[in-house]
């Protein structure tokens, strides 16, 4: 399984930055998990292949690139873009984004080949297929309805928290897996912004340390994702100070393979 988080932010000289304003994770160049920067940063190969997008929740940093991705492909789609999401998330997308005021309601539109968007409702704690992947959505603790995901290609299995505050259900699901290759876990804010993290239902290095005590696995690679860009250096410094074996900062744009 090949996993890549797409770039979303530019440095002052126009080069791609490690800072992450928007979130998109691509698996095997075929399936997108969230679409924050999908239209902006995907490769030509990814744009040609991706017709399945799994959405964790409807916050803008996770969906900003979704309307533009569909728009770019509108006339050339020979099959619909399939948006896999919980019913609450689909309702938010239709009500607040694809509402004709913000962007066209693509679910009502066809091109010469047929529908351009198809919603596929997912249930938490129930496995579903997306292309060659088996995916299980797990409810996590965020300000809006949100899911983490357990993703397997039959050989490798990874777990992605998505945006979340401390949560138990996710770790219970992860600990029950027969095989686990990597965990991708959020840590948005530095410790001194703990109150803000609590209000917005995110984590700090302090709460991350407590969460990782819930992981009942040895020798599993752990990568931190979704660090707020304004506090990236401070947050990373605090994460490194935790000195937790196997805990790494995921490099945006790098391709990881398990």
N, C-alpha and C positions, 0 to 999 in steps of 0.2 A: 504494500500500500504506500503510495506517494502522497505526501501532504505538504501543502504550501499555503501560507498566509500571504495574501497580496498586499503590496505597498498601497498606501493611501495618501501619503503626505510628501511634499517636496521641501528640500532644503532651499536656502536663498539662491543657490546657483542653478537651481532647476533639477538637481540630482535627486534620486529617490532617498527618502529619509527612513531611519529606523523608527521614528515616531509614528504612532498609529492612531489616527483620528477615526478611521472607519474599519470595519471588520468583515473580511471575507476569507473563508478557508476553502481551498480547492483540494479534492481528493481524486487522484489519478487523472487529472485534467478533464474529468467528466462530470463531476457532481460538485455543486457549490453549497457550502453551509454558510448561510447569511450572504448578503449581497451589498454590503456597505460600499465597497470600492470595485465591485464586479465589472461594471461598464468601463471604469476608468483605467484599470490596471491588468485586466486579464490578457493573456497572450492571444495571438490569432488562432492557435490550436485550441485553446480553451474556449474562445468565443464560438468556434465552429462546432465543438463537441458538447458543450454544456446546454442541456435542455431540462435539467432537473435542479431545482434550488430548494434547499431545506432551510426554513426560516425559524430561528429560535424565538424571536419576539419582534415587536414592531417599533422599537426605538430607532430613531433616524440613523444612528451610526451603523446599524445592521441592515438597513434596507435602502439607503440613499441611492445606490447604484441600480436597484431593481427596475424602476421605471425606464431608466435610460438604456439598460441592457435589452429590454424587450423592444423599446423604440428603435434601437439600432438594427435589430434583426427583423422588424415587423414584416417587411415586404418579402424577405427571403425564407421565412420559416415554412418548412414543409410538415412540421408537427408542432404542436403547442409547447410553449415553455410551461413546465409543470411545477407549480409552487406547492411544496409540501409544508403544511403548517397546521397548528392547532386551530380549532374553530374560532377561538377568541382572536387569534392573530389574523386570520383571514377576514374576519369582520372589521377589524381595525384598518387593514389595508384597503378594503373596499369603501369604508366610510370616510377615511381621512386622507388617503393617498390617491387611489384610483376612483375619484369621485367626480370627474369632469372639471372640477374647479381647480384642483392642484395638478392633476394629470388625467389623461383619458382613461376611461374604464375599459381596459383591454379585454376583460372577460366578456364584454358585449360585442367585440369586434372580430371580424374575420379578414384574412387576406385571400388571395385567389386559391390557396390550398386548404383553407378551413380555419378553425379557431386558432388564435395566437397565444392564448393563456388558458390553462386548466388548473383549477385548485384541487389538491388532494388532501383531504383532512386527515390528520394523524391524531392518535390517542396516546397519552402518556402511558408508559409501562407496557406498551404493545409493540412488538417488532413489526417493521414494514420493510419492503424492498424498494430500493432506489438504484436503478441500473443493476450493477453487479454487487451492490452493497446490502448488507443487512443492518438496519438502523433501529435503535430503540430510543425513544424520547423519554426523558426523565424530568419530572417537574422539579424546578429549582426555586430558590428564594430571591426573587427580584421585585422591583416596584410594580411591574406589570406582569401578566401571565407570560412565563418564559420556560424554556426547556433546555436542558443539557442533552447530550447525545452519546450513546455507545455505538460505535461504528465498527463493522467487521467486513472483511472481504473473503472470509473463509480461511485465511491463513494468519492474518494479523488483526488485532483488536485494539482500538484506542478509545479513550473516554474524554469528552469535551464538556467542561462545565457550562460554557457560555457565561453570560453575566449572572452573577449570583452573590448573595450574602452567605454567611454560614448556613449549611444545609445538611440534613442527615440522609434523606432518601437517595441522593446521588451516590454517596459513598457506600450505602447498603447495596445498591445495584452493582457498583464496581467491585466490591469485595466478594460478591457472589459469582463473578465471572470465572470460568475455568481457565481462561488465558487472558492476559492483559499485557500489552507491549508498551503503552505510553498513556500518560494522563496530561491533558492540556487544561490548565486551571487559571482562572482570572485572578488578578491582583491590581486593582485600579488606582488606589490612592496610597500615599505614604502614611505612616502611622499618625503623624500630627493632625491629619485630616480624618481621624477616626469617626468624629461625629458626622461629617459629611458622608463618609462611607456608609454609616448606619442609616442615615436618612434616605440615601439613594440606593441602598441595598447592594453594595459592592463590598470588596474586601481590601484590607491593608496587609502588610507583611505580618503584623501581629496576629490577625485573624487567620491568615493563610497558614501560619505555623500550627495553630490549633486545629485547623481543618485537616491538615496532612497527618495529624495524629490519628484521624479516623480511617486512613488508608491502611488496610491490613495486608500489605504486599511488600515484598522485599525485591530489590533490584529492578524496580520499574522506573523507566525514564519519566521525569516530571518536567514539564515546560510551562513557564508562566507566560500568559498572553493577556491582551486587552489592558495594557498599562496606559493610564491617561497621559497623553503626550506632554502636557505642561509640567508634569511631575515625574517624568520618566527617570531621570538620573537619580533623584533622591530615592524613589521607590526601588530601583534596581540596587542601589547601594545598601538599602535596608534588607532586601532579600538576600544579598550575598552575605550580609552579617549574620543571617540565621544559621549559616554553615550546615545546611541540610544536605546530606549525601544524595546525589542524583537530581538535585533541583537546579534547573537551568533556565535562562531567559531565551525564549524562542526568538530566532532571528527572522524578521519580516523579509519575505522574498526568497529565503532559503528553502530548498526542497528536502524534506525529511522522508526517509524510507524505512518502513518496518515490515 
